[in-house]
Amino acid sequence: MTAYLMQIYIARPDQTHGPYTIAETNAYLATGHLSLQDLAWFEGCVD
């Protein structure tokens, strides 16, 4: 899957958010709306 097609989902306890693009995800990380402790996955992601 190419980066521009990737849709990222975010999981927090009892919540799922997304899909987000890579650009949106990076922006949310940069502004503190997402943290490195949030779980993220995308189609084709392996455990």
C-alpha positions in Angstrom: 0.0 0.0 0.0 1.4 3.4 -0.9 1.7 6.2 1.7 -0.8 8.5 0.0 -3.5 5.8 0.0 -2.9 4.6 3.6 -5.7 5.2 6.0 -4.6 5.1 9.7 -7.0 4.3 12.5 -6.3 5.2 16.1 -7.4 3.3 19.2 -7.7 4.6 22.7 -9.5 2.8 25.6 -13.1 2.3 24.5 -12.6 4.6 21.4 -11.6 4.2 17.8 -10.9 7.2 15.6 -10.2 7.5 11.9 -9.5 6.9 9.2 -6.8 9.6 8.9 -4.2 10.2 6.2 -0.5 10.2 7.0 -0.5 14.0 6.8 -3.4 14.3 9.3 -1.8 11.8 11.6 1.5 13.7 11.6 -0.3 17.0 12.2 -2.2 15.5 15.1 1.1 14.2 16.6 2.8 17.5 16.1 0.0 19.4 17.9 -0.3 16.9 20.7 -3.8 15.6 19.7 -2.2 12.2 19.4 0.5 10.7 21.5 3.0 8.0 20.9 1.1 5.9 23.5 -2.0 5.8 21.2 -2.3 2.6 19.2 -2.4 3.0 15.4 -3.1 0.5 12.6 -3.8 0.4 8.9 -5.0 -2.2 6.4 -2.4 -4.8 6.0 -0.6 -4.0 9.3 0.7 -7.1 11.0 0.7 -7.6 14.8 
